Amino acid sequence: METITTIQYLTSLQGALRGTVAFSGFILFFVGQSKQSHAPAFKYLQYFIATLSIWGFFGCLFYLCPTPQLLPIISPFIYASISFVGPIFMLFCISYTMPKKDTLIKKLSWIFIIPCIVGTTLLLPPLQKFSITFTRNVIYIPYRDIREEYHFLFYVHIVCNYITVLTGVFVVFYKAIRYPSENTPGSKAAMLALAIFVGYNAFTTFGNKNNMFFWVPSIASTSSMILLFLAMYYDTADQIIVQGRNRLLEIIPFPVMILNNDNIFIHVNSRGSHLFSTIKKLPNQYVKKQEFLEHFSILDIEETQQETITPTSRHVVQQTDTKNLFFLQEQVINSERNKTKQGQVMMMIPLHTIQKLFANLENKAFKDSLCNCYNQHYLQIKMKELTEPSVFPVSFLMCDIDNLKGINDKLGHDQGDVYIKLCYEALRSSVRKDDAIFRLGGDEFLIILTRTHEPIARSIIQNIDSTMEQHKEFEPHKIGISVGVATAIDTSANIEECLKVADVDMYNTKRKHKEER
């Protein structure tokens, strides 16, 4: 009597443990549904938890069900559900370590054919027996072990499960060893869960489940589920990906609209909503493209002389009422699997945004950061422009700041920068607005004066000297600008020689300034 009581107690405990697996898994599954994640790995994790939960549910029934007639019916359900665990586990591991390998994951999905065949074959006879039991009043059906019932098929299921489980674990641990810098706390927790899951599989295959360690499979499967779920649910990288996808369109500083295959707007970003608001009687979504484009006119016509905007086209359009100009571009969205069209993305970039962008690029490429005048890069372009007879005569003023090294040494480089900007302002105020000033180095400037004879150029030098004499900020330190001049009369002049002449004249002036001090 005591032996029977002990067996009953252990059987009930075994059922309760399997029920814990099912209950925990179902909770994790439903909690996971609230996570706004599109990561493939989290999707496969949900499937993995669901299959373990189903296994736990039928295992709970198997041990707690007092009717022996149902045992040969429940047992195949256990093995049918567990046959899906291995392939799902492998796809989870691959998608977790290689999230961009969508094509590989889709190809590996064909492995589900094996558990589908195994599961169907396992379930058909029990369903038949179930029908006989409850329709013909058969009270007892002898329970036979599943291995005796389906020898070859059972071992196909076992081999498939272990190959897929070991493949998944190998992929995860190989990446962990190959790229140790990517081993975050979340990935380490995931690897621990995988080790527990593999250990649980080894125990159920080679261990004696009837001894005192019968509780190991249930506890191990529950632990692995919870660890994997927490590692994925709180994975920072996954959160960044999801947030980036959700906010990507909102950080784009111009209207972006997504259309479906019927050319209907199904999503617009905030800039697109603002554009729609400027068009009267148009809602933000579910508007046909043709209705939207009626409020714009196409300013440029492609070589095909098409009157309408076609997918993957580029046009300059003008809004009819506000007269704002946009660069419109459309790009087709194709399915990755069969390359069929699924929709379109429409982008409308305001032309003033493009002009501002090029202006900023020009400033960075051709302007000096300290004085905001032209730099040596733009000088090379400007020299190529000195080929038109209409710009001659051209005078070149080679300028060198006096005593800059002394100001830097005695007052510091910050005051030296102030001195450089002061000298530039003196040069700028002494020449015409269209005259180009180039900063060649720390203390050297070049001024190109088009349509300017040498006498006028020398009068400009006098203006520069007079302007500098008015500044007393750096006294008792002497300041000034040494300027040399050379003039090219016409296109036959050698520009390089003129620059050398201006340079020599500048050094002569600099020597005179030193002698005067």
C-alpha positions, 0 to 999 in steps of 0.5 A: 500500500505504501509503495502504491501511495509513493508511486501515485505521489511521484506520478502526480508530482511529475504531472505537476512539473509538466503542468508548470512547464505548460503554464510558464510557457503560455504566460511567456507566449502571451507576454511576448505578444505585447512586445513590439518586435519584428526581429525574426529571432523573437518570432521563432522564440515564441514558436519554440516556447509554444511547442514546449508548452504544448509538450508540457500540457500533454505531459501533464495530462499523461501523468495526471489522467487516471484513465489508462485507455487515454494513455495510448492517445495522449502519448503520441500527442506528446511526441508529435508536439516535441518533434517540432521543437528541434527545427524551430530551435535551429531556426531560432539560433540561426536567426538570432546569430545571423538576423540578416540571412532571411534567404537561408532561414526560408530555405531551411524552413523546408525541414518542417516537412519531417516533423509534419510527416512524423506528427501526422503519422503518430496522431492518426492511429490514436485518433482512430483508437479514440473513436473506437473507445468512445463509440464502441464502448471498448473499455481497455486498450493495452498501452504500448510504448511509442517506440514499439508502436513506431520503431523506424519513424520514432528514430527518424524523429529522434535523429532529426531533433538532435541534428537540428538542436546541435546545429543551432547550438553550434551556430550560436557558440561558434559566433560567440567564440569567433566574435567575442566582442558581441557577447553581451549579457543578453547573449551570455544568458541565451547561451546558458539557456541553450546549454541547459536545453541541450543538457535536458535533451541528453538527460531525456535520451540517455538518463534514467527518468524513473530515478530520483532525478525525474524532475530534471526535464521539466525544471530544465525546459522551464529554466531554458524558456525563461532565460531565453525569453528574458535575454530576448525581451530585454535585448538592447540591440533588438530594442534599438533595431525596433525603435530605429525601424519605427522612427526611421521615417520620422527623422527624415527631414522631408515628406516620405509616403508609402503606397500599396499596390493600388497606388493608395497612400497607407503611411506618411511621416510627420513631414508628409502629414504637414504637406497633406495639411497644406492641400485642402480636402485631402486626409493624411491616409488612404488617398489615391496617388492620382488625387494627390498629384492633381495638386502638382504640376510637372516642370521637367519632362523626360526623354519619353515625353511622358505626361504622368509620373511613373514608378522609379521616376524622378521629376521636379514638381511644383505645388499648385497653390503654394508654388513650392518646388519639390524633387519627387522620386518614387521607388518600387518595393519588391518582394524578396521572395519572388521580386513582384511589386508590393508597393512604392515609396514616394519621397518629395525633397523641397528644392530649397533643402537641396540648395541649402545642402549644396551651400553647406557642402560648398562652405565646407569644401571651399571656405576657410573655417576661421575667416569664411573666405575662400581656401586653396581648393577654390583657388585652383578652380578660380585660376581656370576661370581666368581665361576670358578676355573680359576679366583682364587686366587682372591684378594679384595682391599677395598679402602676409600678416606682420608679426603674427608669430610674435602675437601668438607667442606673447598673447596666445593663439586665441589672440592670434586668431583674433588678429588674423580675422581682424586682418581679413576684415581689413582686406574685405573692407578695402576691396570690392564685393565681387573681388575674391579673397583666398587664405593660403596658409596661417598668415598668407592671403591672396586677392584677385582683382579682375578688370583692375589695372596696377595703379588702382591695385596700389591705391587699394593697398594704401586703403589696406594700410590706412585701415590697419593703422586705425586698429590699436587693439594690440598695442604696444605690439606692432601689427600690419599687412605686407602686400605685394602686387602684380598685374596680368594685362591680357590672356597672354600673360603667365599667371604663375609668373605674376604670382611669383612677382607679387610674392617677391614684391610682398617680401620687399614690403615686409622687409621695409616694414621691419626696417621701419620698426 
